[in-house]
Amino acid sequence: MARFEHTVTVAALDRHWFEEAAGHAVDLFDASREQDGAILLPDGRPIHGLRLLKGRHLQSGAWYGEDPEGKAEKDGEDGKGASEGAPEAAPEAAVLREWRPSRTVEVESRVAEEGMSLRVGVRLREPRTPKALEVSLDGHNPEGGSLYRFSGRAKADLHAWWAALERPSSAPPAARAPVVGTAKHRLGKARLTVTPRPAEDGTWRVSVVLSVRGRWLLRPVAAVGLLFARRPVERGFREGVDSAAEEWAELLAELPSLHGEALRAEIADALTTP
């Protein structure tokens, strides 16, 4: 097994702002309505790039996606059959599995790209004040064998994340990583953990650990391969973490420092602006 670790310093995200923004976004979607396929916010403006393709808006089994030709395929009666497959006019679409804003929101999307068929699932618990985010990924090439299949799972325990950042900066890191991801392939599997801790200047120190190992009889082969490829793999891992930290900084710089109705209005503008 090979283990790689890298720690970066990033700007902190204000928890109260994050939870307030999440609450506004969920409330806007919950109060939205459908009209001729378009999804309208309470003020009547359509959400850019999002249309109802099949089923009933905010009901389990509803399909959403882009419909550039304006020919949304809908099931105006009860949405039955929506889980059987995405509408033919929208090869990249998402199906709403669950919409309970006070408890769980779950969406599954299916994408066909470069010969690969991908299914991505996202589940958010207690969306108005997000408690946990779960992501699943399954991919395969319909024309390939087991070498063209892979899967991944990740969970971010947001309650544990904020708790880790409330510890004194001199305290050791949290014993359990708030973010854990795993990936599996016939040749090997990987595990990624992300653990934050506060710095004295108010920033976050985020440690990322990646463990990689071969599977079953391929473990010796994978071990030999990692022996020769360890340095480039480690370099690529560090560069990837550094790049993610830079993107995080760019994202925070673009976030509005607003609250209340001003923040709600800003989110509504972002949803409706091309």
C-alpha positions as CSV (number, residue, x, y, z in Angstrom):
1,M,0.0,0.0,0.0
2,A,1.2,3.5,-0.8
3,R,0.3,6.5,1.3
4,F,0.5,10.2,0.4
5,E,-0.2,13.2,2.5
6,H,-0.2,16.9,1.9
7,T,-1.4,19.9,4.0
8,V,-2.5,23.2,2.7
9,T,-3.6,26.5,4.3
10,V,-6.8,28.0,3.0
11,A,-9.1,30.9,3.9
12,A,-12.0,30.0,6.2
13,L,-15.6,29.9,5.1
14,D,-18.0,31.5,7.6
15,R,-20.3,28.8,8.8
16,H,-23.3,31.0,9.5
17,W,-23.1,32.6,6.0
18,F,-22.8,29.1,4.4
19,E,-25.9,27.8,6.3
20,E,-27.9,30.9,5.5
21,A,-27.0,30.8,1.8
22,A,-28.0,27.1,1.7
23,G,-31.3,27.8,3.4
24,H,-32.1,30.6,0.9
25,A,-31.2,28.4,-2.1
26,V,-33.4,25.5,-0.8
27,D,-36.3,27.9,-0.1
28,L,-36.1,29.4,-3.6
29,F,-36.3,26.0,-5.2
30,D,-39.0,24.8,-2.8
31,A,-41.2,27.8,-3.7
32,S,-40.5,27.5,-7.5
33,R,-43.1,26.3,-10.0
34,E,-43.1,24.8,-13.4
35,Q,-44.7,26.4,-16.5
36,D,-44.4,24.9,-20.0
37,G,-41.2,23.1,-18.8
38,A,-39.5,26.2,-17.4
39,I,-38.8,26.4,-13.7
40,L,-39.9,29.8,-12.4
41,L,-38.8,31.4,-9.1
42,P,-41.4,33.0,-6.9
43,D,-40.8,36.3,-8.7
44,G,-41.6,34.7,-12.0
45,R,-38.1,34.6,-13.5
46,P,-37.0,31.3,-15.0
47,I,-34.0,29.4,-13.7
48,H,-31.3,29.6,-16.4
49,G,-30.4,26.2,-18.1
50,L,-32.9,24.1,-16.1
51,R,-36.1,22.6,-17.5
52,L,-38.5,19.9,-16.4
53,L,-38.3,17.2,-19.0
54,K,-40.5,14.5,-17.5
55,G,-42.7,14.0,-14.4
56,R,-44.0,16.6,-11.9
57,H,-41.9,19.4,-10.5
58,L,-40.3,18.6,-7.2
59,Q,-41.9,15.2,-7.1
60,S,-39.9,11.9,-6.9
61,G,-39.1,10.7,-10.4
62,A,-39.0,14.1,-12.1
63,W,-36.4,14.5,-14.8
64,Y,-34.5,17.8,-15.3
65,G,-32.0,19.0,-17.8
66,E,-31.4,21.5,-20.6
67,D,-33.8,21.5,-23.6
68,P,-32.2,23.8,-26.2
69,E,-34.9,23.2,-28.7
70,G,-37.7,24.0,-26.3
71,K,-39.3,20.6,-26.7
72,A,-39.5,19.4,-23.2
73,E,-40.8,15.8,-22.9
74,K,-43.1,15.7,-19.9
75,D,-45.4,13.2,-18.3
76,G,-48.2,15.5,-17.2
77,E,-50.2,12.9,-15.4
78,D,-48.1,11.2,-12.7
79,G,-44.5,11.0,-13.7
80,K,-44.6,7.2,-13.9
81,G,-41.8,5.6,-15.9
82,A,-39.4,8.5,-15.1
83,S,-36.9,6.1,-13.5
84,E,-36.8,3.9,-16.5
85,G,-34.4,6.1,-18.4
86,A,-33.6,9.7,-19.3
87,P,-35.7,11.4,-22.0
88,E,-34.2,10.7,-25.4
89,A,-33.9,14.5,-26.1
90,A,-31.6,15.0,-23.1
91,P,-28.6,12.6,-22.9
92,E,-27.4,14.6,-19.9
93,A,-30.2,14.8,-17.4
94,A,-30.9,14.4,-13.7
95,V,-33.7,12.7,-11.9
96,L,-35.0,13.8,-8.6
97,R,-35.1,10.9,-6.2
98,E,-36.3,12.7,-3.1
99,W,-37.3,16.3,-2.2
100,R,-37.9,16.8,1.5
101,P,-36.2,20.1,2.3
102,S,-36.3,19.7,6.0
103,R,-34.7,16.2,5.9
104,T,-33.2,15.0,2.6
105,V,-32.7,16.0,-1.0
106,E,-31.4,13.4,-3.4
107,V,-30.6,13.8,-7.1
108,E,-29.1,11.3,-9.6
109,S,-27.7,12.2,-12.9
110,R,-26.6,10.1,-15.9
111,V,-24.0,11.2,-18.4
112,A,-22.6,9.6,-21.5
113,E,-19.2,10.9,-22.4
114,E,-16.4,9.6,-24.6
115,G,-17.8,6.1,-24.6
116,M,-18.3,6.0,-20.8
117,S,-21.7,5.8,-19.1
118,L,-21.6,7.6,-15.8
119,R,-24.2,7.7,-13.0
120,V,-23.7,10.3,-10.2
121,G,-25.8,10.4,-7.1
122,V,-25.9,13.3,-4.6
123,R,-27.7,13.2,-1.3
124,L,-27.8,16.2,1.1
125,R,-29.1,15.7,4.6
126,E,-31.0,18.5,6.3
127,P,-30.5,20.8,3.3
128,R,-31.5,24.1,5.0
129,T,-28.7,23.7,7.5
130,P,-26.6,21.1,5.7
131,K,-25.5,18.2,8.0
132,A,-24.0,15.7,5.6
133,L,-23.3,15.4,1.9
134,E,-23.0,12.0,0.2
135,V,-21.8,11.4,-3.4
136,S,-21.7,8.2,-5.3
137,L,-20.2,7.5,-8.8
138,D,-20.5,4.5,-11.0
139,G,-19.0,4.3,-14.4
140,H,-18.6,1.7,-17.2
141,N,-18.1,1.3,-20.9
142,P,-21.1,-0.6,-22.3
143,E,-18.8,-2.2,-24.9
144,G,-15.9,-3.0,-22.5
145,G,-15.4,-5.6,-19.8
146,S,-14.6,-5.4,-16.1
147,L,-11.5,-3.2,-16.7
148,Y,-13.9,-0.5,-17.8
149,R,-15.9,-0.4,-14.6
150,F,-15.2,1.7,-11.6
151,S,-17.1,3.1,-8.6
152,G,-16.6,5.7,-5.9
153,R,-18.3,6.8,-2.7
154,A,-17.7,9.9,-0.6
155,K,-19.2,11.5,2.4
156,A,-18.7,14.8,4.0
157,D,-19.9,15.0,7.6
158,L,-20.4,18.7,7.8
159,H,-21.3,18.6,11.5
160,A,-18.0,16.9,12.2
161,W,-16.2,19.4,9.9
162,W,-17.4,22.4,11.9
163,A,-16.7,20.6,15.2
164,A,-13.1,20.0,14.1
165,L,-12.7,23.7,13.4
166,E,-14.0,24.7,16.8
167,R,-11.2,22.9,18.6
168,P,-8.3,25.0,19.8
169,S,-5.6,25.5,17.2
170,S,-3.1,23.9,19.6
171,A,-5.2,20.7,19.9
172,P,-4.4,17.6,17.8
173,P,-6.4,17.0,14.6
174,A,-9.8,15.3,15.0
175,A,-9.4,11.5,15.3
176,R,-12.0,10.9,12.6
177,A,-11.8,12.6,9.2
178,P,-15.0,14.5,8.4
179,V,-14.5,13.8,4.7
180,V,-13.9,10.3,3.5
181,G,-13.9,9.0,-0.1
182,T,-13.2,5.6,-1.6
183,A,-12.8,4.4,-5.1
184,K,-12.7,0.8,-6.5
185,H,-11.5,-0.7,-9.7
186,R,-10.6,-4.3,-10.6
187,L,-6.9,-3.4,-10.4
188,G,-7.0,-1.5,-7.1
189,K,-8.7,0.7,-4.6
190,A,-8.0,4.1,-3.1
191,R,-9.1,5.9,0.1
192,L,-9.0,9.7,0.5
193,T,-9.5,11.6,3.8
194,V,-9.7,15.3,4.4
195,T,-9.3,16.7,7.9
196,P,-9.3,20.4,8.8
197,R,-8.0,22.2,11.9
198,P,-8.0,25.9,12.8
199,A,-4.8,28.0,12.5
200,E,-4.0,30.8,14.9
201,D,-4.6,33.5,12.2
202,G,-8.1,32.3,11.5
203,T,-7.3,30.3,8.4
204,W,-7.8,26.5,8.0
205,R,-5.0,23.9,7.8
206,V,-6.4,21.1,5.7
207,S,-4.7,17.7,5.6
208,V,-5.4,15.4,2.7
209,V,-4.3,11.8,2.8
210,L,-4.5,9.3,-0.1
211,S,-4.0,5.6,0.3
212,V,-3.7,3.3,-2.7
213,R,-3.4,-0.5,-2.9
214,G,-3.9,-3.3,-5.4
215,R,-6.7,-5.8,-5.1
216,W,-6.5,-9.5,-4.6
217,L,-3.8,-11.3,-6.6
218,L,-2.8,-8.0,-8.2
219,R,-1.4,-6.5,-5.0
220,P,2.2,-7.6,-5.7
221,V,1.9,-6.2,-9.2
222,A,0.5,-2.9,-8.0
223,A,3.2,-2.7,-5.3
224,V,5.9,-3.0,-7.9
225,G,4.2,-0.4,-10.1
226,L,3.9,2.1,-7.2
227,L,7.6,1.5,-6.4
228,F,8.7,2.9,-9.7
229,A,5.8,5.5,-10.1
230,R,5.8,6.7,-6.5
231,R,7.5,10.1,-7.1
232,P,5.4,11.2,-10.1
233,V,2.2,10.0,-8.3
234,E,3.2,11.9,-5.2
235,R,4.0,15.0,-7.3
236,G,0.7,14.8,-9.1
237,F,-1.2,14.3,-5.8
238,R,0.5,17.4,-4.3
239,E,-0.2,19.5,-7.4
240,G,-3.8,18.4,-7.3
241,V,-4.3,19.4,-3.7
242,D,-2.6,22.7,-4.3
243,S,-4.8,23.3,-7.3
244,A,-7.9,22.6,-5.3
245,A,-6.7,25.1,-2.7
246,E,-6.3,27.8,-5.3
247,E,-9.7,27.1,-6.7
248,W,-11.2,27.3,-3.2
249,A,-9.5,30.8,-2.8
250,E,-11.0,31.9,-6.1
251,L,-14.4,30.7,-5.1
252,L,-14.4,32.5,-1.7
253,A,-13.3,35.7,-3.4
254,E,-16.4,35.6,-5.6
255,L,-18.9,34.9,-2.8
256,P,-21.0,38.0,-1.8
257,S,-20.6,39.2,1.7
258,L,-24.4,39.7,2.1
259,H,-27.0,38.5,4.5
260,G,-30.8,38.4,4.9
261,E,-32.9,39.4,2.0
262,A,-29.9,40.9,0.1
263,L,-28.3,37.5,0.1
264,R,-31.5,35.8,-1.0
265,A,-31.9,38.3,-3.9
266,E,-28.2,37.7,-4.9
267,I,-28.8,34.0,-5.1
268,A,-32.0,34.4,-7.1
269,D,-30.1,36.7,-9.6
270,A,-27.3,34.0,-9.9
271,L,-29.9,31.3,-10.7
272,T,-31.6,33.3,-13.4
273,T,-28.6,35.0,-15.1
274,P,-27.2,33.4,-18.3
